[in-house]
Amino acid sequence: MASTQHTPAHHVVAGSALKGFRVHNFAGEDLGKVDDLAMNLDTGRIAYVIISLGGFLGIGDKLYAVPWELFSV
């Protein structure tokens, strides 16, 4: 009988699925929404989350690159 190895589950989500998610600080205040992700090509990992703040219908909003390490899901 073949044995099965138990490996830890990996939680994976498409980057496009994160676009538009609201971002809040630890106090629960709304900081904006996820506009894009920036990857480190050397490691293949997410380096920054690009947050869109302000504006109206995508006009006049400001983009901020926030290090991935500062996020919790």
BAFI-3210 file (N, C-alpha, C; in Angstrom, 3 decimals, decimal comma, padded with zeros to 6 digits):
// residues 73
n [1|2|3|4|5|6|7|8|9|10|11|12|13|14|15|16|17|18|19|20|21|22|23|24|25|26|27|28|29|30|31|32|33|34|35|36|37|38|39|40|41|42|43|44|45|46|47|48|49|50|51|52|53|54|55|56|57|58|59|60|61|62|63|64|65|66|67|68|69|70|71|72|73]
n.u [000,844|000,539|002,139|001,038|002,143|001,896|001,615|002,095|-000,678|-000,977|-001,806|-003,129|-003,739|-004,991|-003,349|-004,911|-007,326|-007,110|-007,224|-008,889|-009,716|-010,518|-008,380|-007,400|-006,238|-004,765|-006,470|-008,844|-009,468|-010,261|-007,988|-007,773|-007,746|-006,655|-004,699|-002,789|-000,134|003,330|006,031|009,012|011,425|013,657|013,157|010,591|008,477|005,812|006,518|005,576|002,426|000,311|-001,420|-004,394|-005,531|-007,937|-009,325|-011,761|-013,700|-011,396|-009,968|-007,621|-006,702|-004,222|-001,297|000,282|003,117|003,269|005,123|004,922|005,312|004,107|001,475|-001,378|-003,468]
n.v [-001,161|002,232|004,914|007,988|011,285|013,872|017,176|020,629|022,841|025,194|028,510|030,107|032,744|034,476|037,359|039,273|038,944|040,327|042,971|045,996|045,414|046,721|048,579|048,668|050,265|049,257|050,385|050,266|052,176|053,325|053,105|053,149|051,456|048,340|048,684|047,548|045,075|044,732|042,857|041,213|040,399|038,832|037,145|036,253|036,909|038,889|042,271|044,877|046,402|048,228|050,982|052,741|055,957|058,374|060,684|060,427|058,155|057,020|059,198|061,604|060,231|059,104|057,134|054,765|052,931|050,271|048,343|044,815|043,307|044,730|044,092|042,226|039,423]
n.w [000,000|-000,779|000,828|002,174|002,203|004,510|003,905|004,772|004,383|001,755|001,469|-001,126|-003,351|-006,175|-007,426|-008,706|-007,464|-005,126|-005,777|-005,266|-002,699|000,484|002,626|005,966|008,969|012,149|013,965|012,735|010,873|007,612|004,984|002,279|-000,910|-002,371|-005,162|-006,795|-007,009|-006,275|-007,334|-006,188|-008,332|-007,976|-005,792|-006,207|-004,650|-003,166|-002,898|-002,428|-001,664|-003,606|-002,739|-003,261|-002,682|-001,863|-004,272|-006,974|-008,577|-009,625|-010,482|-009,685|-007,503|-005,153|-005,202|-003,154|-002,204|-000,138|002,093|001,901|004,222|006,239|006,264|007,372|007,047]
ca.u [000,000|001,313|001,984|000,810|002,835|001,084|002,368|001,302|-001,507|-000,524|-002,921|-002,742|-004,811|-004,542|-003,135|-006,041|-008,435|-006,899|-007,458|-010,148|-009,949|-010,314|-007,259|-007,658|-005,147|-005,109|-007,565|-010,043|-009,703|-010,096|-006,818|-007,852|-007,980|-005,542|-004,718|-001,902|000,921|004,653|006,789|010,466|011,729|014,714|012,615|009,276|007,506|005,244|007,354|004,766|001,027|000,057|-002,685|-004,996|-006,168|-008,545|-009,810|-013,150|-013,782|-010,049|-009,349|-007,078|-006,267|-002,771|-000,854|001,341|003,675|003,404|005,797|004,071|005,507|003,262|000,099|-001,857|-004,681]
ca.v [000,000|003,456|005,824|009,375|012,263|015,035|018,427|021,763|023,495|026,509|029,396|030,807|033,528|035,257|038,771|040,060|038,816|041,295|044,328|046,574|045,169|047,879|048,442|049,348|050,199|048,464|051,056|050,067|053,304|053,014|053,766|053,138|050,125|047,736|049,011|046,635|044,438|044,797|041,657|041,180|039,401|037,932|036,162|035,802|037,230|040,235|043,227|046,023|046,521|049,592|051,423|053,924|056,752|059,624|060,759|060,089|057,312|056,792|060,458|062,380|059,413|059,023|055,762|054,587|051,582|049,890|047,037|043,648|042,842|045,503|043,635|040,969|039,042]
ca.w [000,000|-000,877|001,954|001,790|003,040|004,857|003,783|005,244|003,372|001,296|001,170|-002,345|-003,962|-007,336|-007,125|-009,216|-006,518|-004,044|-006,268|-004,817|-001,274|001,358|003,555|007,240|009,939|013,323|014,662|011,936|009,965|006,192|004,408|000,820|-001,456|-003,102|-006,583|-007,510|-006,229|-006,895|-006,979|-006,229|-009,357|-007,507|-004,862|-006,638|-003,597|-003,183|-002,176|-002,030|-002,041|-004,053|-002,160|-003,866|-001,634|-002,301|-005,643|-007,262|-009,778|-010,148|-010,919|-008,580|-006,372|-004,964|-005,024|-002,168|-002,131|001,264|002,162|002,155|005,596|007,150|006,131|007,923|006,328]
c.u [000,902|001,080|001,762|001,550|001,898|001,967|001,488|000,515|-000,912|-001,762|-002,483|-003,962|-004,210|-004,397|-004,297|-007,240|-008,310|-007,218|-008,848|-010,474|-009,687|-009,188|-007,566|-006,418|-005,629|-006,231|-008,881|-010,364|-009,403|-008,931|-006,859|-008,126|-006,756|-005,715|-003,891|-000,915|002,230|005,468|008,291|010,826|012,830|014,160|011,281|008,182|006,973|006,131|006,516|003,319|000,836|-001,352|-003,129|-005,783|-006,713|-009,047|-011,273|-013,186|-012,422|-009,337|-008,887|-006,636|-004,745|-002,425|000,325|001,800|003,959|004,066|004,834|004,151|004,624|001,817|-000,157|-003,177|-005,633]
c.v [001,240|004,325|007,229|010,273|013,428|016,274|019,573|022,389|024,858|027,324|030,276|031,544|034,298|036,718|039,637|039,992|039,821|042,723|044,801|046,313|046,445|047,577|049,282|049,260|049,412|049,091|050,930|051,183|052,890|053,813|053,838|051,734|049,638|048,059|048,017|046,010|044,582|043,611|041,911|040,063|038,432|036,821|035,564|036,084|038,649|041,140|044,381|045,829|047,986|049,965|052,707|054,652|058,042|059,551|060,372|059,366|057,134|058,041|061,218|061,557|059,376|057,571|055,727|053,138|051,272|048,509|045,928|043,196|043,567|045,024|042,358|040,675|038,371]
c.w [000,000|000,346|001,431|002,759|003,292|004,785|004,254|004,090|003,022|000,964|000,011|-002,885|-005,140|-006,936|-007,576|-008,274|-005,377|-004,465|-005,842|-003,356|-000,490|002,329|004,788|008,121|011,161|014,147|013,899|010,973|008,522|005,614|002,891|000,337|-002,221|-004,578|-007,382|-006,528|-006,991|-006,400|-007,038|-007,209|-008,941|-006,624|-005,303|-005,624|-003,772|-002,340|-001,619|-002,452|-002,412|-003,606|-002,854|-002,789|-002,220|-003,723|-005,751|-008,584|-010,441|-010,622|-009,690|-007,389|-006,319|-004,677|-004,065|-002,188|-000,663|001,322|002,586|003,607|006,598|007,153|006,903|007,235|007,294]
res [m|a|s|t|q|h|t|p|a|h|h|v|v|a|g|s|a|l|k|g|f|r|v|h|n|f|a|g|e|d|l|g|k|v|d|d|l|a|m|n|l|d|t|g|r|i|a|y|v|i|i|s|l|g|g|f|l|g|i|g|d|k|l|y|a|v|p|w|e|l|f|s|v]
***
